[in-house]
Amino acid sequence: MKISQLMLFGVFFIGISSVEAQEKTSLTLDEAVKMAWEKSNEVTLANTKVNTKKYELKAVKNNQYPDLKISGQYQRLTKASIDMHNEGENTASLASPDRAMLGMANLSLPIFAGFKIQSSIDAYDNLYEAETANAAKTKEDVALRVITYYTALYKAQKTLDVLNENQKSAKQRVTDFVELEKNGIIPRNDLLKAQLLVSKTQLSIDEATNNLNNINFYLTTLLKLAPETKLQVNEDDFFNLKTNNAPTTDALALENRKDLEAIRLQSKASEANIKIAKAAYYPTLSLLGGYTALDLKDIITVKYAMNFGLGLSYDLSGILKNSAHVKEAESRALEVKNTEAIMTDRIKVEVQKSLEDYDLAINQSVVYDEALQQAAENYRLVKDKFDNGLADTNDLVEADVEHLSAKINTAVSKATIIQKYYELLSVSGQLSQSFNLSKI
């Protein structure tokens, strides 16, 4: 491995950590996820959409209740001449009223509307449940973002610890080489190589610190914390988590994925919309009732004028015109069915990929542990040879870089397993269940 490859470690593993002198805020993964659920704009918006659908459902349900309307009028009249002309009789002259009052109350109760009212309730009920499922999926997506940032932060801090530790030993080597070079034991070229390794490592540390600040800012922004907050992850989240209950097939995903559940509920709503469109083929029947009161001063007074009966309405032209609406509703229902089929296939692919990635992370961790032991032993042997004049500086530096790479790989591999485990839970629709929702 070349010395220049050391520069890639900070970027490849996001190996960074905040300045030790700065005060850090310790935050567990569980606390971070619940904080995001409480404060995230995405979750707030999703919950607002659920409330909107709930009110829409209530508004549709109100259509099954009677409509009651009351109206009243009070009018001042000018002096009018009122004559009643009856053939064969004397003309009668009536008094001239100066005011008129009219009051009316009308009641209409739908009895039959081609099943439109109940179908509308079914459609909006399913849309409300679908929006609730979408909100649950949003919470899972936000939780996964927090987990991604949190594990990246852990990798960053552990990697920087390794880099700083290696930098100390590299600087000590430079100090030793300075004395050796002064005494003519090693050539100046070897000293320059040791100094170059210190410079390369420092560049990696500087680059890593920049990346750490970005990740820290992303996470604090998501959690609505002050931008200057420096977060410290809790290692117990990585070493005490039990991953033996990881899903092994896509069965759980097809049963529990909230986005798939939302599509299925939208499909039910689209079926109800077909019934709503077909309702135009039927007449509407309503129960009618009313009350009227009239007072025309000095002329006529009407009280207790009540009426009731049935109202029938049938749009005959709609029988011909409505077929287009029915076909439109049927086509939209077919769209949702196709979307469900596409999503089902996509979920299967996501689960399979996540299973492979999780297994790969586990296998890689085992190899990294073995590689660390091998790299440590190799460095020890090369160091002994170098001290005895049997190896040159290139061999020593290369062995040091390989040892550093192995330590970084081992440090972050455990966190990668946890991240892939949570990703597997996410694609299986089990992520939210892994956190205690009762505390939210």
Secondary structure, 3 states (H helix, E strand, C coil): CCHHHHHHHHHHCCCCCCCCCCCCEEECHHHHHHHHHHHCHHHHHHHHHHHHHHHHHHHHHHHHCCEEEEEEEEEECCCCCEEECCCCCCCEEECCCCEEEEEEEEEEEEEECCCHHHHHHHHHHHHHHHHHHHHHHHHHHHHHHHHHHHHHHHHHHHHHHHHHHHHHHHHHHHHHHHHHHHCCCCCHHHHHHHHHHHHHHHHHHHHHHHHHHHHHHHHHHHCCCCCCCCEEECCHHHHCCCCCCCCCCCHHHHHHCHHHHHHHHHHHHHHHHHHHHHHHHCCEEEEEEEEEEEEECCCEEEEEEEEEEEEEECCCCHHHHCHHHHHHHHHHHHHHHHHHHHHHHHHHHHHHHHHHHHHHHHHHHHHHHHHHHHHHHHHHHHHHHHHCCCCCHHHHHHHHHHHHHHHHHHHHHHHHHHHHHHHHHHHCCCCHHHCCHHHC
